[in-house]
Amino acid sequence: MCHPVDEKLQPSRLVPAALQHIAAMYAGVVTPPLIIGQAVGLDTAAQTRLIAAGLLIAGLATILQTLGVKGFVGNRLPFVNAASSAGIAPILAIAENSAQGHQLPAIYGAVMVAGVFCLAVGPFFGRLLRFFPPLVTGVVITLIGVTLMPVPVTWAQGGDKEAADFGDMRFLALAAFTLVVILLCQRFARGFLKQVALLMGLFIGTLAAIPFGMADFAALKSAPVAAVPEPFAFGAPEFQPAAILSLCIVMLVLMTESSAGMLALGEICERKTDGRTITRGLRTDGIATLVGPVFGGFPTSAFAQNVGVVSLTRVRSRYVVAVAGGTLIVLGAFPALGAVVSLVPMPVLGGAGIVLFGSIAVSGIRTLSEAGLDDSSNIILVAVSLGAGIIPLAAPAFYADFPAWAQTVLGSGISAGALTAVSLNLFFHHLGTRGATATALKSS
């Protein structure tokens, strides 16, 4: 019998499972190009091309990651790659400091160099895997779920914080209804229907939104049927030292998060994630980040929400995610089809997202429960690391007076918590530990 990760499902199971991944990732995939496109003043047609490029690059990167070339590229796990929202703030800063008409070229030049940087540094991340025992990975996985929780909460309130009706009760009611549908499917459904509870919640929630005018059909009406990606459609890349330095720092953060995502998925799929697996996965990130700007892509990394889908449904086949990646390519080539997926209202995504991201945190807690928390040093390590990771969530302005590079690294709860956990693990269990701390080292 083959491992569940390598299982090839029947189409009747494979297609709905892939749709769940697409529904979970779609809003996140289109968010970076949507925000950046608006910030640099693109018109509707150019904005559509930018979003289509984001979908196309995400699909290609996901297929390369899941199927891969054995021994060279791709972690061959059910792992989704797409433009990361963690790079939005630094990219907007580059746009603000660039002359009109040179904003996207400066961004794309810096992104391409960041891709080369990832390819050069990636192999060293794989060799550092011994510093990520279950004690550290449990903290990181938990923080991935906890720090992402504001995203579905914002979606549940309507998605647009600047809108006058943000937080309206009808949005909250729709999110709650979607959540209840998912819970009922989990409780009373059996077999396959139980596995696609998330998709059922999204579908029924969207149907419930239509009579109340909460499903937006405007994007469907204005989207072109087909869009052929054009190389350097937004200008040839420009290489500005300050922009390059900024995005190389961002790339380090994304590599940390991507490595944590691979470790988390390895635990969920019960397939050991070793140094070579992480190196191949990061090599995929680097290739996608380097090639993406040619067509309009941005820094590429892991999508934690899809780790949540795998954890929730227990469908671990990488071919499911490969089909989802292929679907993203089709959606990028035919924007009208992508607009159909975008009909799912933000509150519906919010109700489902609470389940998704919460399940990631539960996976982290399960890992921590097996990591020797009866040792006082391990308890302190977990307590301080979780605290460091939650600071940006509890006090977003906490690092406002820190240098820009420190804000980039510490402003992400995932990277801050991961760095703290790795450092404390070195302090307690590696530096000068012989004999007396052998038990603690073994449990870590």
N, C-alpha and C positions, 0 to 999 in steps of 0.2 A: 504494500500500500504506500502511495506517495504521501509526502508531508502535506498538511492542509494548505500551506502557502503555495505549493505547486499543483494543487488540484484544479482540473479543468471542469468547470460546472456546465450543466446543461443550460441552453439558452433561456429556458423558462425560469431558472434561478439566477443566471448570470446577469441578464438585462436589468431586472428590477434592483438587484444589488448594486449595479453600476450607477443606476439612476439616483440611488440614495447618496452615493459619493458626489455626483454632480450637483445635486441639490444642496449638499452641505458645503461644497467649495465655491459655488458659482459667485455668490455675493463677495467672498473674499478675493477671488481672482479678478473681478472687475473693479474692485475698490481702488487699488493703486492707480491704474490708468485713468479712472474717472476723476479722482481728486487731483492728480498731477495735470491732467489735461485741462481741467477747469482753472487751475492755478496759473498756467502759462497762456491762457486765453484762446484755446482752440475753439473753432466753430463746431457745429453739430456733426458735420461730415467728417472732419478730422478726428473728433472725439470718438466717433464710431470706428474709424480705422485703428485708433490707438487701443480701444477695447478689444477689437478683433485680433490685433497683434498679441495682446496679453493672453487671450484664450488659446491662440495658435501655439505660442511658445510654451504655455503651461501643458498643453496636450503632448507636444513633442518631448518635453522634459520628463513628463510622467511615464510615457511609453519607454523612453530610454532608461529610466530608473527601474521600472518594474521588470522589463524583459532583459535589458542590458546586453553587454558583450562579456561573457564569463571571463573573469580574471582581470578585466580592464576597467569597465565602467558599468554603473548600475548596481544598486544593492540587492536587486531581485527580491524585494519585499513589496507588500501592498502599500506603497509609499507615494504620496502625491507631491509633486513639485510645482510651484507657481511663484509669481512675483510676491514678495513678502511686504506686508504693511509696515514692518519695522524700518524699512528704508524710506518711507514717505517723508518724514520730518527732515532728515538731512537733504533729501532731493529737493524739497521745497525751499530749503535754505540756499542751495545752489542756484535754483531758478531766481530767487530774489536778488542774488548778487551777480546775476548775469544780465548782459544787455538784451533788450528786446530783439527777438529773432535768433539769439544765440543760446537761449535757455535749454531747449531740448538737446542741441548738439553738445553743449557742455556736460549735460547730465549723461548722455549716452557715451561720451568719451570716458568719463569717470567710471561708468558701469563696466565698460569693456576692460579697463585696466583692473578693476576689482575682480573680474572673472579670471584674468591671468593670475592675479594674486592668490585666488582660491585654488587654482590648479597647482601653484607652486607650493603653497603651505598645506594643502589638504592631506598629503601623505603623513605629515607629522601628527595630525590629529588622530589618525588610526593607531599610531604607536603609543599614544597617551592613554589608551583604553584601560590600562591597569589602574589608572587613577580614578576610574569611574566604577567602583564596586556597587552592589545593590544599595548600600547606604546612601551613596551620592545620587545614583540614578533614581531612586525612590523620591528623593527631595525634588529633583528636577521634573520628574513626571507629574508630581503633585502640583508643582508651581505652574506647569504648562496649563493644567486645567483651571487652577485658581485665577491666574493672571489673565486668562482669556475670558473669564466670566463677564466682565463689563461689556464685551462685544454683543452677546445675545441679549443682555439687559437693554442696551441701546437699541438693538433691533426691535425688541418687544415694545419699546416706547415710540416706534415709528421710524427710527433710523436716522432722521435728520434733526440734530440738536438745535439747529437754527430755525426750524419751522415753528409757526405759531401754535400748532396743535401737537407738538412733541409731548409725549406722555399722556395723551388723551385716553380716557377710560375705554373707548372702543378699541384702541390698539392693544391695551392691556388685556381686555376681554378676549380678543382674537388669539393673542399669544397663550393665554390660559386655556382656551378651548383646544388649541393645537396640542398643548402639553397633556391635557386630559385624554385626548384621542390616543396619543402614543402610550400613555399609561394603561388605558383600557385594552389596547392591542397586546401589550406586554402581559397583562393579567389574564385575559380570556382567550386570546388567539392561540393557535397551536401550529407547530411545524413552521412552514415557510412564511405564513402570514405574521407569525411572531418575529421572524427575522427581518421583515420589511416594515416593522412598526413605524419606524421613522418616516419612510416614504408614505405610508398611509396617513400619518399625521400631516405631512406637507400637502398631500393631495386633498384631503378632506378640509383642511384649514383654508386652502386656496378657494375651494368651492364655496365655503361658508362666507368668504370675504367678498365674492362677486356681487351678491344682491345688495350689499351695503356700499358699493362703489369703492371698495378698498383695494381692488386689483387694477393696476395702472396699465392700460392698453396703449398708451401713447408711444412707448418705445417700439411696440409691434408695428404700428402704423408707419412710423418714420424710418425704420431700419431698411437698408437696401437688401435685396434678395441675396446677392453674392458680393464678395469683396476679395480681390486678389492682392495678397501682400506685396508691397513694393519696397525693395531694399532702399534704406536711407531716405524714406519718404519725408522725414521731418528734418533733413539736413545731414551733411557729413559730420562725423563726430569731431569735437574739439577737446583738446587735452589741457585742462587747467590744473596746476599742481594742488591748489587748496581743495578743489572738488575731488580730485583723485584720492588725496589723503583721507578726506571725510568718508568716502565710500569704501575705502579699504578697511577702515575701522568698523564700519557697518558690516562689512563682509565677515569680519572676525566674529561679530555677534551672531550673524546668521549661521555661520559654520558651527558655533556652539549650540544654537537652537536646533539645527539640522541633525547634529550628532546626538543630541538628547532625544530627538524624535525617533531616530533609528534605534537607539537603545530601548526606548519605550515600546516601540513596535516589536522589537525582538522579544521582549518580555511577554507581550500580549499574544504574539504568534507562536511562542514557545520554540523559537529558532534562535540559537545563539548569535548575537551580533558581535563579531570580532573586529580587530583592527582593520583587516583587509576589507571587510564589508563597509565600514565607515569610510575608508579611503575611496572605494569605488563610488559610494553615494555622494561624497563631497566632490569627486571628479565630475559627476553629472551636474551638480550645482554650478561648478566652475564653467563647464562647457555651455550650459544654458545661459549663464550670466554673460559670458563672452559673446556668444552668437546672437542672443536675444535683441540687443540694441540695433542690429542690422535691420530688423523688421519693426522695431518699436517696443521691445521688451525692457524690463527692469530687473534689478537683482533678484535671483531666484533661490528659493529655499524650501524647507518642508512646510506642509500644511497640517497643523496640529488637529484641526477639526476632523480631518479624515482618519487620524489615529483614533479619535473618539468613535467614529462609525465602525471601525474594525472591532474596537473593544465592546461596543454595544451589541452589534449583530453577531459577532463571533464568526463572520464570514471572512476567512483569512486568505483566500486565493488572490495571488498577485494578478491573475488574469482578469479579475473583476475590475481592478483599478486600471489595468492596461486598456480595457474597453472604455472606461470612463475617460482616459486620456485621449483615445481615438475620437470619442464623442466631442471633446473640447476642440479638437482640430476641426471637426465638421462645423461646430458652432462658430469658430473663428472665421472659417471660409464662407459661411452663410449667416450673416448677422441676423437675418430674419428669424432663423431657428433659435439663435441665442436669445432673442427678445422673448420668445415663447417661454423659455426657462425663467427669464426675469419677471414673469407674471407673478411668481410666488411673492406675496407681500412680505415686507420686512417683519411685521409682528409674528407671522407664521414661522419665519426663520428663527425669530427670537425664542419662541416656545420650544422649537426643536433643539436650538443651540444650547439651552440650559441642560438638556439631557446629554447632549454630545460632550460638552466641556466638563460637565460634572463626572461623566464616566471616565474621563482621562485622569481626573484627580483621584478617583477611586482606584484606578490601576496603580497609581503612585503609592497610595496608602497600603495596598496589598503588597507591593514590593517592600515597603518599609517594615511591614509586619514580619518579614522574613530576614531582616537585616541586623538582628541582634540588639534590639532596643532595651534589653535588660542591663546593658552596660552604660554607666553614667556619662562616659565620654561621647558615646554615640547619641545619647539623648541631647547633650549640649550641642553637638554638631548639627543635628536636625533642627533644634529650636532656633539657633542663631541663623542658619541658612534660610529657613522658612521666613524668619523675620526680615532678613535682608531682601528676600524676594518680594515680600508683600509691601515694603516701604514705597516703591513707586506707585503701587495701587492705592495705598491708604493716603499718601501725601504726594501727589504728582509734582508739586513744586519743590520737593525736598532738596533736589540736586541743582536747583536753578542757578546758584552762585558757583558751581563747580566748573572747571574747564570744559570746553565743548566735547573733547574726547571722552572725558569721564561721564558727562551726561549721556552720551551715546551708549556707553557700555553699561553704566549703572541704572540708566533710565528704563531698561528692560528688566522686568522682574525675573524673567527666566535666566538671562545671562548673569545678573547680579547674584541670584541664588546659586546658580551652578558654580560660579567662580568662588563664592564663599564656601560651598560644600567641598569643592576640590581642595581649596587651601586648608580648611580645617581637617580634612581627611589626611593630608600630608603632615600637618602639625601633630595630630594625635596618633596616627598609625604608621607613619613612614619615617619621619625624622628622628633618629636616635632611639627607635623602638626595638628593643631586644629583650626577650625573656619575659619581663614583667608585663608587657603589653601584648603578648602573643595571642591571648584569648580575644582581646578587643580587635586585633588585626584580623583574626580568623572570622569573627562575626561580621566585620565590615566587608 
